[in-house]
């Protein structure tokens, strides 16, 4: 009986541990303190939220000068997929009252970071984020997924053609819905439809040179979004 009771107790603890680790699946607590401390935009301020994964998170670490002195707020979380971003879209974007949100997402979905995902599922989440933003009078910039020939942490998935197709879907949706499409892909792709070696050390994440290519493209897209009625 004691052995059975011990086994049941251990089983219950394992369930509780698993539940605890899954409680904040979207990591909504990551920016909780920063969001609380961030004052509402001042009169005339055009706040811009950069929403994304490790590519967005790494941007502020690799080139902090791009964000310094501007109303740019980085809300990238490494490894995240579009469903996770959708869950945290209200606390990390809407509640911060930006004028523009720049969404860069989808590559981790293709890599299967939070489970199998079709391109249609990725688009559904991107569309939901765009619709939430527009409903809250936030201008939207939808970014292309950066090229990837192979994921170092999950090789053999052949992501390149999937990324090309997803970018076509994002661009078409943006054009049909009068949303700014930000094309990073064309300026960073190599002959294998991967990320150019000079712009990355692992074929997925930009280095400083890669971010320096992306920055003027992002600023032009933000300016275009702000000019939209």
N, C-alpha and C positions, 0 to 999 in steps of 0.2 A: 504493500500500500504506500509506504514511504517513497519507494522508487517511482511509483506511478504519480504521486503528488509532486515529486521533484521534477519529473519529466513534464508534467502539465505546467508547472511554474516556469520552467525554462522555455517551453513553447510559447507561453503567454508573454514572456519578456521579449522573445524574438519578434513576436507580432508587434508589440509596443515599440520596439526599436525601429522596426521597418516603417511603422506609421509615423513615428517622430521624424525620421529622415525625409519622409515624403510630404510632410505638412506644408513646407514652403517650396514646392516643386518648381515654381516660377521665380523663386528668389525675390519675392516682393519686399523682403526686409532689407535687401542689399543697400538701397539708397534711402531707407526710411529716415534716418537722422539728417542726411543732407537735404532731403526734400522738406523736412520740417523747418530747417534753418534758412532755406531759400526764400527770400522775401518775394512778394508779388511783384511782377514787372512794374517799373515806374512808368509814369505818363510818357508816351512816345517810345518806350523801349520795345524793340522787336526781338523778343527772346526766340532762340532756335534750340530745339532739342534734337540731339543726335541719338537715335534709337537703334540699337543693334547688338551684335555679339562681340567676339574677341577682336574683330577688325576695328570696330568702333572703340572698344575699350582700349586697345593698344594704341590707338591714334593719339589720345591725350598723353599717354606715357612716352610715346616715341617723339612726338612733336608738340609739347605743351604750349609753345609759342603761338601755334595756330589758334588756340582757344583763349589765350591770355588777352585781357583787355576787351573782350567781345562778350556779347550776351549769348554765348554758346554754352549749352549744358550737355555734358556727355553722360549718356545713360546706356552705355554698352556693358554687357555681361558676357564673359567668355563662355563659349560652349552652347549658348542658347539657340533655341529653335523658334520658329514663328508662333507656335501655340503658347510657349512660355512668355514671349513678348506681348502677345495679345492679353494674357492674364494680367500682366503688370502695366498695361498701357495707360490705365486710368491714373494710378499713383505716380508713375514715372513720366507721363506726358500731359495728359489732360489737366490734372490738378495743378500743374506748374504754370498753366496759362501761357503757353508759347504762342508766338505768331506763326511759326513754321515748325513742322517736324520733318526731319530727314530720316527716312527708314531704310536701313541697309540690312537685309535678312534673307535667309533661304539656303545658304550653303551648308549649314549644319543639319538642316532637314534632309538635304540630299545625302549627307554623310550618315544619316540615321541616328543622330545623337540622342534623340528621345523616342526612338522607335521608327518603324517603317513609315514612309510618307510619300505620297504621290505629288506630282507637280500641281495637280488640281487642289490638293489639300493645302499646299503652300500658298497658292493664290488665294484660296478662301480666307486664310488668316491675314494675308496682306490687304485684301479688300476690306475685311472687317476693321483692321486698324485704320485704313484710309477713311472709311465711312464714319467711324467714331470721331476721328479728327475733324472731318468736315462738319459733322453734326455739332461740334463744339467750336466752330468758326476758326479752326486751325488750318492753315495752308499746308498742303502735303507735297513732299518731294519723295518719289519712289525711286530708289537706286537700283541699278543693275547689280546682279551678283558678280563678284570678281571672278575671273577665270581660274580654274583649278584643273590640272591634268590628273592628279592623284592625291588622295588624303593620306598623309604620313601615318595617322593613327588608325586608318581603316583602308588599307590599300586594295586595289582591284575593283573598285566600284565604277570605274570609268565615268566620272562625273562630268567631263567636258561637254558632251552632247546634251546632257540634261540641263546644264547651266545655260547653254545657248538657247534651248527651247524655253526654259523658264524666263529668260530675259526677253524673249519675243512676247511671251504672255504678259509680262509686266509692262512692257512698252505699249502693247496694244490696249491694255486696260487703261493705262495713263492717258493715251491719246483719246480714247473714247469718252473719258470722264473729265477731260480738261485738267489733268494733273501733270505736274512737271516730272518728266522722266530724266533721271541723272545717269548718264552712260559712262561708267568707269571702265567697263569691259573693253571697249574699242581701243582705249589708250594704253591698256596694260597687257593685252593678250599676245601670245607668241604663236609660232607656226603650228604648235601642237594643240592650240586652244587652251594652253595653260598660262599661268602667270609668268611674265618675263623674269628671267633669273636676276636681272639687275634690280628688280623691284621687290624681291623677296628671298629669304634664306631657306624657306621650307616649301615654297610653291603655293602657299595659302595666305599667309599673313604678310601684308606690305612691310617693307623696311622704310627708313626715312625717305629714300628716293621715291618709293612707291606712294607714300602719303603726300609728298610734294607734287606728284602728278595729280593726285585726287583733289587737293585743296582748291585750286582755282576752278575746277569743274564744280565742286560743291558750292563755292561762293557764287558762281554764276547762276546755278540752279536756285539757290536761296533768293537771290535778287529777282529772278524771274517769277518765283512763287509769290514774293511780296508784292509784285506789280500786278498780279492777277486780281480782278474784281470779285 
